[in-house]
Amino acid sequence: MGEDAYQRLRKETESRMGRPPSRRRIMEVWTRRGNLDCITKVGAPDPISGDIVTAIFDMGPQQPFIIYCQQLGMTPEECCEVIGSSAYSVSEFTA
């Protein structure tokens, strides 16, 4: 996914959530989703849906994470999941 696509998802996130996500570039998040502890990583299959994760946004302290996936027949903006705010671990991309 290129920078233009990332910025589009960032704007989509701001539109959905009513405020912009943090500037952190999240690579992976280890958290509880439903009744499963899992690691969700950009570029890898989502542990819940199996779709390729395209972006993860952090909405800030005590706020949710937003996960976008690439799903056949859907735009990335349509394949979005809002997950809880608590995470065991968060890794960021390095510059």
C-alpha positions in Angstrom: 0.0 0.0 0.0 1.4 3.4 -1.0 1.6 6.6 0.8 -1.4 8.1 -1.1 -3.6 5.1 0.0 -2.4 5.4 3.6 -3.3 9.1 3.6 -6.8 8.3 2.2 -7.4 5.8 5.0 -6.1 8.3 7.5 -8.7 10.9 6.2 -11.4 8.1 6.2 -10.6 7.4 9.8 -10.9 11.0 10.8 -14.3 11.2 9.0 -15.5 8.0 10.7 -14.3 8.9 14.2 -14.8 12.6 14.2 -11.2 13.4 14.9 -7.8 12.5 13.4 -5.9 9.5 14.5 -2.5 9.9 16.2 0.6 10.3 14.0 2.0 7.0 15.1 2.6 4.5 12.3 1.4 1.3 13.8 3.1 -1.9 12.4 1.4 -4.4 14.7 -0.8 -4.6 17.8 -1.1 -7.5 20.2 -4.5 -7.3 21.8 -7.6 -9.2 22.7 -10.2 -9.3 20.0 -13.4 -11.0 21.0 -12.3 -14.0 23.0 -8.9 -14.4 21.2 -5.5 -12.9 22.1 -3.9 -12.2 18.8 -1.2 -10.2 16.9 -2.6 -8.1 14.1 0.2 -7.0 11.7 0.2 -4.8 8.6 0.9 -6.8 5.5 -0.1 -10.1 7.1 -3.4 -12.0 7.2 -5.7 -10.7 9.8 -6.0 -13.4 12.6 -9.8 -13.0 12.7 -10.9 -12.5 9.1 -7.9 -13.9 7.2 -7.8 -10.7 5.0 -4.6 -8.8 4.5 -4.2 -6.0 7.0 -3.4 -2.7 5.1 -3.3 -0.2 8.0 -3.7 0.2 11.8 -4.5 3.5 13.3 -4.3 4.6 17.0 -6.9 7.0 18.1 -5.0 8.0 21.2 -4.9 7.1 24.9 -8.0 5.3 26.1 -9.3 5.3 22.5 -9.7 2.4 20.1 -7.5 1.1 17.3 -8.8 1.1 13.8 -7.8 -1.8 11.5 -8.2 -1.8 7.7 -8.0 -4.9 5.6 -8.0 -5.7 1.9 -11.0 -7.8 1.1 -12.0 -9.1 -2.3 -14.7 -7.0 -3.8 -14.5 -4.3 -1.2 -12.5 -1.0 -0.9 -10.1 -0.7 2.0 -12.5 2.0 3.5 -15.3 -0.6 3.5 -13.2 -3.3 5.3 -12.7 -1.5 8.6 -12.9 -2.8 12.2 -12.8 -0.7 15.4 -11.2 -2.6 18.2 -10.7 -1.9 21.9 -8.3 0.6 23.4 -6.2 -1.7 25.5 -3.3 -3.6 24.0 -0.6 -5.8 25.4 1.9 -4.4 23.0 2.1 -2.0 20.1 5.0 -1.8 17.6 5.6 1.1 15.3 7.3 1.3 11.9 10.7 2.7 12.1 11.7 5.6 9.9 
